[in-house]
Amino acid sequence: MAWDRIRGQDAARDAVLGAAARGRLGQSYLLVGPDGVGKRLFARELAKALLCENPPGALTACDRCPACAQVAAESHPDVLFLRTPDDKLELPVELMRTFCARFALKPTRGGRKIGIVETADDFNDESANSFLKTLEEPPPGGLLLLIGTGTDRQLPTILSRCQLVRFAALSHADLCAVLAANGVEDAAKRDRLARLGAGSAARALALDDDAIWELRQKLVDGLTGPRPAFQPLAEMWTEYLDDAGKDKGAEQRARASLVLQFLIEVVGRALKFAHGANVPVPDAAEAARLRAFAERTGPDALLDLLDRCVEADRHIERRVQLALVVDSVVEQFTRRA
């Protein structure tokens, strides 16, 4: 069954499907939770279930009919997608107006029209205000699904007009299952990727890439060494981001965030060493390097480095220019050396 692909989100699924079974499906839902836990997949599965031409059960998609295929390909005439362009920091009001105008048109097939706003975190005052009338009074048969990371990123005017559905970080077991389903056959590798995935299937899958592990090793060796060189380290990180493609801003941001998670993990271990804790590190050479790094740097400076890395990750979420993020992080390491 199609819903089986969405792991670890039984509460979210039961809330929406239960309302539909009682004939009380709402008109506007805000799906919130960490990135990479199934919110977008959930929105598509719900759209398929509502529009499926040969449903095998109540609110279940067959995954074989033309309607299901079109929803998956984002080509169904009655399913509209809205997302922030890669070169923008906020959702442009012009795109929102076009989306609302198209959503107001009668459905081409049947009685349903579904709008999926994939980057609700990126509303500004203009785009949010332009959306309010559609959000308050969707057309007959209209369903709006907004996707975000948390209520703190949403304007009060949006929150008050949506039913909230919360998505949780995935468990270790669910992440291992997702990795297995995506071809990661080695159990030890699945375990490691799941631990580093931090509850996100998208992050865990992205880590299944030899290039990022090679980059991690070089960056860790360089940044924690006694004399880190700013220019080559910054260029190495930037080159890895550019390999995603100049027009793939979302992929570049994901790669930058992955690297920062590695650095957060490494600095966190060094901080524990600085406080005398016995930290298990699989690589003995890396453990020795981190102990030396901790001794040279000291707990206060390590804590500040950790804060700077976490702050940099937040800047990536808010679409700060990646070159500035990379330079600022590398500078913090080299300055302390």
Secondary structure as GFF3:
##gff-version 3
##sequence-region A 1 337
A	DSSP	three_ten_helix	2	5	.	.	.	ID=ss1
A	DSSP	alpha_helix	10	21	.	.	.	ID=ss2
A	DSSP	beta_strand	28	32	.	.	.	ID=ss3
A	DSSP	alpha_helix	39	51	.	.	.	ID=ss4
A	DSSP	alpha_helix	66	72	.	.	.	ID=ss5
A	DSSP	beta_strand	79	82	.	.	.	ID=ss6
A	DSSP	alpha_helix	93	103	.	.	.	ID=ss7
A	DSSP	beta_strand	113	117	.	.	.	ID=ss8
A	DSSP	three_ten_helix	120	122	.	.	.	ID=ss9
A	DSSP	alpha_helix	125	136	.	.	.	ID=ss10
A	DSSP	beta_strand	142	148	.	.	.	ID=ss11
A	DSSP	three_ten_helix	151	153	.	.	.	ID=ss12
A	DSSP	alpha_helix	156	159	.	.	.	ID=ss13
A	DSSP	beta_strand	163	166	.	.	.	ID=ss14
A	DSSP	alpha_helix	172	181	.	.	.	ID=ss15
A	DSSP	alpha_helix	187	197	.	.	.	ID=ss16
A	DSSP	alpha_helix	201	206	.	.	.	ID=ss17
A	DSSP	alpha_helix	210	223	.	.	.	ID=ss18
A	DSSP	alpha_helix	230	242	.	.	.	ID=ss19
A	DSSP	alpha_helix	249	274	.	.	.	ID=ss20
A	DSSP	alpha_helix	284	297	.	.	.	ID=ss21
A	DSSP	alpha_helix	299	317	.	.	.	ID=ss22
A	DSSP	alpha_helix	322	336	.	.	.	ID=ss23
###
